[in-house]
Amino acid sequence: MSKSKNKVPLKTKIIVILVPLSIGLFSASFVKYKVVMPLSIPNGYMEPTLKQGSTAYFTKWFRKSQIGIGDVVLVTSPLDPNSYFIARIVGKPGDSIAVQKRMVFRNGTVLDPNLFPEPTTQSIALIPQGKTEHDDMKEVTVPEKIFFLLADNREIGVDSRTLGPIQESQIIAVLW
């Protein structure tokens, strides 16, 4: 007596394999390009928070109305739309921001110094021309739909002091 085997058609086998594979590939691509964005840190502007050469994960799913003081954001540069920089939000629309002797003042009150972690080494290898070790800044008022950003490593970092306040539309992602 021979047993009869139920043969599964090739078309069914292909569908059973390709449908879950396609769904998985689509989901992974969606998460990578629309939700979470891994980014290799190219410089020391945000040290010690984000170390040069490490990987940080930014989320693109956020509401601009929920961005708060102290959030680290990824922003398109106002000088070159093809380049990006990372900085910390210290001023929202309507705020007055000033920097004096490494202290950041928001609306006349000193921001919590823990917001800006100090580097473990105090030796600054190179201070760019035009900047000082303390790099003081006169008070500015942040306009509507604009944010004021500062790099944690302000002696070498590029931020709103050199590029000006950043438009809300230039914020791409928030550190996860």
ABEGO torsion letter per residue (X at the ends): XBBBBBBBBAAAAAAAAAAAAAAAAAAAAAAAAAABBBBBBABAAAOAABBBGBBBBBBABBBAAABBBGBBBBBBBAABAABBBBBBBABBBGBBBBBBGGBBBBGGBBBBAAABBBBABABBABBBBGBBAAGBBBBBBBBBGBBBBBBABAAABBBAAAAEBBBAAABABBBX
